[in-house]
């Protein structure tokens, strides 16, 4: 292997041989140009990673000769050799970086995790309505935004950035993080991330409590509008029936759309769902609900109480759409809270504000399993709150007045008489 000063003219004049060969620079030990049998030429640098002859021998490619000038390659070689003298191992570091890049390319991506998450968790463990919401977020938000990121390297900063980006709809932004967090927790169980490394521990916006409640006058307007829309065939008779049952039972909209005739026991006066959002559910069949069901038409071959045109159970979105038309026709405005769940809030408020019904019975009527959940729905009308506050104020005033009288009596000083 000859040594000579590496110049552009010299490099251009090198011819390929049957086997690879290297020309070393005579001025900078370790700097050379390599020529392959194909004719390609590359600048290289060679050094020992450490001191002594036992130190490992390294060769590192600097770059192609047709892309770098000899002077540029020489400067890079000097930098690498200086680093090796100070104890670094540039070739090993470069190899490790390439290995890490290769590992990242082969590592599972967030979209791969989300596909497994849907198949093994969402579709097998969640209720249909919840699963639908998860899949919508996954396909429309998480995959487009984070799908190409390696699962192992997703950071809290990236999640926080996505959360902030969706801040216009704060409740939805929080839900996006919750869905991703659930997937990342399973990624830890599946060995795709280190334990305790869930990157979704970001500060959420928090949902505002819904203070909006229907007044009795608004409910009367809504029920009148249901009748008018059904008569005008703007909504179907089964959509009208579904809305009336929401007001009569306080059920969730999914419970009404899933209600089948087989679930109703007219003799015992019970409605029993084998599976709902909270599991099996049994509710009393009131006279109001009984009258609605007795007057409802039954279609042969349709097990659902509120079937769609194809005789299958009505979709939740269909009944919600009919309710939106009803609110518009009634002139009832609820802004961002305009959902069928407001009906349930109204119903449960009526139940929980009735002092004649014991709390366990109130919870059974409303279909609540925990006292904490029950209390969230027990939103008393403001007039009742005012009356309670006023009554408490009068009791406090009376108690204080009585206390002052006793205090005055004990502070009486008897005056001496005589010398």
C-alpha positions in Angstrom: 0.0 0.0 0.0 1.9 3.1 -1.3 2.0 6.4 0.6 1.8 9.7 -1.1 0.3 13.1 -0.7 -3.5 12.8 -1.4 -4.6 15.4 -3.9 -7.5 15.8 -6.3 -5.3 15.0 -9.3 -3.9 11.9 -7.6 -7.4 10.7 -6.6 -8.8 11.3 -10.1 -6.0 9.2 -11.6 -6.5 6.1 -9.5 -7.7 3.1 -11.5 -9.8 0.2 -10.2 -8.0 -3.2 -9.8 -9.2 -6.8 -9.4 -9.4 -6.3 -5.6 -9.9 -3.4 -3.3 -6.9 -1.3 -2.4 -6.0 1.8 -0.3 -3.6 4.6 -0.8 -2.4 6.2 2.5 -1.5 9.9 2.9 2.2 10.4 3.7 1.6 13.6 5.7 -1.4 12.5 7.9 -1.0 9.1 9.3 -4.3 7.1 9.2 -5.9 9.2 6.4 -6.4 7.4 3.0 -8.4 6.9 -0.1 -10.0 3.5 -0.8 -10.6 2.2 -4.4 -13.1 -0.7 -5.0 -13.1 -3.0 -8.0 -16.3 -1.2 -9.2 -14.3 2.1 -9.5 -16.0 3.8 -6.5 -13.5 5.8 -4.3 -14.0 6.8 -0.7 -11.9 8.7 1.9 -11.2 6.7 5.0 -9.5 7.1 8.3 -7.9 4.4 10.4 -6.9 4.5 14.1 -6.6 2.5 17.3 -9.4 2.9 19.9 -7.1 3.2 22.9 -3.4 3.0 23.7 -1.0 0.3 22.8 -0.9 -2.4 20.1 -3.6 -4.4 21.9 -6.1 -1.6 21.3 -8.8 -2.4 18.7 -8.1 -1.2 15.1 -10.8 0.8 13.6 -11.6 2.0 10.0 -14.2 4.6 9.4 -15.5 5.9 6.0 -15.4 9.7 5.8 -17.3 10.0 2.5 -17.3 9.5 -1.3 -14.5 11.0 -3.2 -16.9 12.5 -5.8 -18.7 14.4 -3.0 -15.8 15.6 -0.9 -12.6 17.4 -1.8 -9.3 16.0 -0.4 -9.0 19.0 1.8 -12.5 18.5 3.3 -11.8 14.9 3.9 -8.4 15.7 5.5 -10.0 18.1 7.9 -12.6 15.5 9.0 -9.9 12.9 9.3 -7.9 15.2 11.6 -11.0 15.7 13.8 -11.6 12.0 14.1 -7.9 11.2 14.8 -7.8 13.9 17.5 -10.9 12.5 19.1 -9.3 9.0 19.1 -6.2 10.5 20.7 -8.4 11.9 23.5 -10.0 8.5 24.1 -13.2 8.6 22.0 -14.1 5.9 19.5 -15.8 7.6 16.6 -16.3 4.5 14.5 -17.9 2.6 17.3 -20.1 5.6 18.1 -21.2 5.8 14.5 -21.9 2.1 14.3 -24.0 2.4 17.5 -25.9 5.3 16.1 -26.6 3.4 12.9 -27.7 0.3 14.9 -30.0 2.5 16.9 -31.5 4.0 13.7 -32.0 0.5 12.4 -33.7 -0.6 15.6 -36.0 2.5 15.5 -37.0 1.6 11.9 -37.8 -2.0 12.9 -39.4 -1.0 16.3 -43.2 -1.1 16.6 -44.8 2.2 15.7 -47.6 3.9 17.5 -50.0 2.9 14.7 -49.0 -0.8 15.2 -49.7 -0.5 18.9 -53.1 1.2 18.2 -54.1 -1.6 15.9 -53.3 -4.2 18.5 -55.0 -2.1 21.2 -58.2 -2.1 19.1 -58.1 -5.8 18.4 -57.2 -7.0 21.9 -58.9 -4.4 24.1 -61.3 -2.0 22.4 -63.2 -4.6 20.4 -63.2 -7.2 23.1 -63.6 -5.4 26.4 -65.5 -2.1 25.8 -69.2 -1.5 25.2 -70.1 -0.8 21.6 -70.8 2.9 22.1 -67.5 3.4 23.9 -65.6 1.3 21.4 -67.0 3.4 18.6 -65.7 6.6 20.3 -62.2 5.0 20.8 -61.9 3.9 17.2 -63.0 7.3 16.0 -60.2 9.0 18.0 -57.6 6.4 17.0 -58.3 6.6 13.2 -58.9 10.4 13.0 -56.5 11.8 15.5 -53.9 9.5 17.0 -52.8 7.7 13.8 -52.5 10.8 11.6 -50.7 12.7 14.4 -48.5 10.1 16.1 -48.8 6.9 14.0 -45.2 7.0 12.6 -43.5 7.5 16.0 -41.8 4.5 17.6 -43.8 3.3 20.6 -40.7 3.2 22.9 -39.6 6.8 22.1 -42.9 8.7 22.4 -42.4 11.5 24.9 -44.6 13.5 27.2 -43.7 16.6 25.3 -45.2 15.1 22.1 -48.4 14.2 23.9 -48.6 17.6 25.5 -48.2 19.3 22.2 -51.0 17.2 20.7 -53.2 18.0 23.7 -52.5 21.7 23.4 -53.1 21.6 19.6 -56.7 20.3 20.3 -57.4 22.9 23.0 -60.4 24.4 21.0 -62.4 21.4 22.2 -61.1 20.8 25.7 -63.2 17.8 26.6 -62.3 16.0 23.4 -58.6 16.9 23.9 -58.7 15.3 27.3 -60.4 12.2 25.9 -57.7 11.9 23.2 -55.1 11.7 25.9 -57.1 9.2 27.9 -57.4 6.8 24.9 -53.7 7.1 24.2 -52.8 6.6 27.8 -54.8 3.4 27.9 -52.9 2.1 24.9 -49.6 3.1 26.4 -50.4 1.3 29.6 -50.9 -1.9 27.7 -47.7 -1.2 25.8 -45.9 -1.5 29.1 -47.6 -4.8 29.8 -46.7 -6.1 26.4 -43.1 -5.1 26.8 -43.1 -2.4 24.2 -42.2 0.3 26.8 -40.4 0.4 30.1 -42.6 0.0 33.2 -43.8 3.3 34.5 -42.9 5.2 31.3 -46.5 6.1 30.2 -45.9 9.5 28.4 -49.6 10.6 28.8 -49.2 12.1 32.3 -50.0 15.6 31.1 -52.2 18.1 32.8 -55.7 17.9 31.4 -58.1 20.8 30.9 -60.8 19.1 33.0 -64.4 19.0 31.9 -66.8 21.7 33.2 -69.7 20.5 35.3 -72.9 20.8 33.4 -75.1 23.1 35.4 -77.7 23.4 32.6 -81.0 21.7 33.5 -84.3 21.7 31.7 -87.1 23.5 33.4 -90.6 21.9 33.6 -91.8 24.4 31.1 -89.0 23.4 28.7 -89.9 19.7 29.1 -93.5 20.5 28.3 -92.4 22.4 25.2 -90.2 19.5 24.1 -92.9 16.9 24.5 -95.3 19.0 22.6 -92.7 19.4 19.8 -92.2 15.6 19.7 -96.0 15.2 19.0 -96.0 17.9 16.3 -92.9 16.5 14.5 -94.2 13.0 14.6 -97.6 14.1 13.2 -95.7 16.0 10.4 -93.6 12.9 9.8 -90.4 15.0 10.4 -89.4 12.3 12.8 -90.6 8.7 12.7 -93.1 7.3 15.3 -90.3 5.2 16.7 -88.0 8.2 17.1 -90.8 10.0 18.9 -91.4 6.9 21.1 -87.7 6.8 22.0 -87.6 10.5 23.1 -90.8 10.0 25.2 -89.2 7.0 26.9 -86.1 9.0 27.7 -88.3 11.4 29.7 -90.4 8.7 31.2 -87.6 6.4 32.4 -84.5 8.6 32.7 -82.6 6.0 30.8 -79.4 6.6 28.8 -80.0 6.9 25.1 -78.1 3.7 24.4 -80.4 1.8 26.8 -83.5 3.0 24.9 -82.1 2.2 21.5 -81.1 -1.3 22.8 -84.4 -1.9 24.5 -86.2 -5.1 23.3 -89.7 -6.3 24.0 -88.2 -9.4 25.5 -86.6 -7.3 28.3 -90.0 -6.0 29.5 -92.1 -7.9 32.1 -95.5 -6.2 32.1 -96.8 -8.6 34.9 -94.0 -7.9 37.3 -93.7 -4.3 36.2 -89.9 -4.4 35.4 -87.6 -3.7 32.6 -84.4 -5.8 32.7 -81.4 -5.1 30.3 -79.0 -8.1 30.3 -76.1 -5.7 29.5 -75.7 -1.9 29.6 -72.9 0.6 30.2 -72.8 -0.4 33.8 -73.7 -4.1 33.3 -77.0 -5.8 33.9 -79.8 -3.3 34.8 -83.3 -3.7 36.2 -85.6 -0.7 36.4 -89.3 -0.4 37.5 -91.9 0.0 34.8 -93.9 3.0 35.8 -97.5 3.7 34.7 -96.2 6.4 32.4 -93.7 4.1 30.6 -96.3 1.3 30.6 -98.8 3.5 28.8 -96.2 4.4 26.2 -95.2 0.8 25.6 -98.8 -0.5 25.4 -99.6 2.1 22.8 -96.5 1.5 20.8 -96.8 -0.5 17.5 -95.0 -3.9 17.3 -93.4 -4.9 14.0 -93.1 -8.6 13.3 -89.5 -9.7 13.0 -88.3 -6.6 14.9 -87.2 -7.4 18.5 -86.4 -3.8 19.3 -89.0 -1.5 20.8 -87.6 1.4 18.7 -86.5 -0.3 15.4 -85.0 1.4 12.4 -86.2 0.9 8.8 -84.2 -2.3 8.4 -85.9 -3.7 11.6 -82.7 -3.6 13.5 -82.2 -1.6 16.7 -82.1 2.2 16.1 -78.7 3.7 16.1 -77.9 6.1 19.0 -76.9 8.8 16.5 -80.4 8.5 14.9 -82.2 9.1 18.1 -79.9 12.0 19.0 -80.5 13.6 15.7 -84.3 13.4 16.2 -83.8 15.0 19.7 -81.8 17.9 18.1 -84.7 18.5 15.7 -87.1 18.4 18.7 -85.1 21.0 20.6 -85.0 23.3 17.6 -88.7 23.0 17.0 -89.4 23.7 20.7 -87.1 26.7 20.8 -85.1 25.2 23.7 -81.4 26.2 23.6 -78.7 24.5 25.5 -75.6 25.5 23.6 -72.7 23.0 24.0 -74.8 20.9 26.4 -77.6 20.2 23.9 -77.6 16.4 24.2 -80.0 13.7 25.1 -78.1 13.4 28.4 -79.8 16.6 29.6 -83.0 14.6 29.7 -81.4 12.1 32.1 -80.1 15.1 34.2 -83.7 16.5 34.5 -85.1 13.1 35.4 -82.5 12.3 38.0 -82.8 15.7 39.6 -86.5 15.1 40.1 -85.8 11.8 41.7 -83.0 12.9 44.0 -84.8 16.1 45.1 -87.8 14.1 46.3 -87.3 13.7 50.1 -89.9 10.9 50.3 -87.7 8.5 48.4 -84.8 6.8 50.3 -81.4 7.2 48.7 -81.0 3.5 47.8 -84.4 3.5 46.0 -83.4 6.8 44.2 -80.3 5.1 43.0 -82.2 2.0 41.7 -84.7 4.2 39.9 -81.9 6.2 38.2 -79.7 3.2 37.6 -76.7 4.4 39.6 -74.3 2.1 41.5 -72.3 4.5 43.5 -73.3 7.3 45.9 -70.6 9.5 44.3 -72.2 9.2 40.9 -75.6 9.7 42.3 -74.5 13.0 43.9 -73.2 14.3 40.6 -76.6 13.9 39.2 -78.4 15.3 42.2 -78.4 18.9 41.0 -81.2 20.5 43.0 -83.3 23.3 41.4 -82.0 26.8 42.4 -85.2 27.7 44.1 -84.9 24.8 46.4 -81.3 25.7 47.1 -82.5 29.3 48.0 -85.2 28.0 50.3 -82.7 25.7 52.1 -80.2 28.5 52.5 -82.8 30.9 53.8 -84.1 28.4 56.3 -80.6 27.7 57.5 -79.9 31.4 57.9 -83.0 31.9 60.1 -82.1 28.9 62.3 -78.6 30.3 62.7 -79.9 33.8 63.6 -82.4 32.3 66.2 -79.6 30.2 67.8 -77.3 33.3 68.0 -80.1 35.4 69.5 -80.7 32.8 72.2 -77.0 32.5 72.9 -76.7 36.3 73.4 -79.6 36.4 75.8 -77.9 33.7 78.0 -74.6 35.6 77.8 -76.3 38.8 78.9 -77.9 37.0 81.9 -74.6 35.6 83.1 -72.9 39.0 82.8 -75.2 40.8 85.3 -73.2 42.5 88.1 -74.9 42.9 91.5 -74.2 46.4 93.0 -73.4 46.8 96.7 -75.7 48.9 98.9 -74.8 50.8 102.1 -71.4 52.0 103.4 
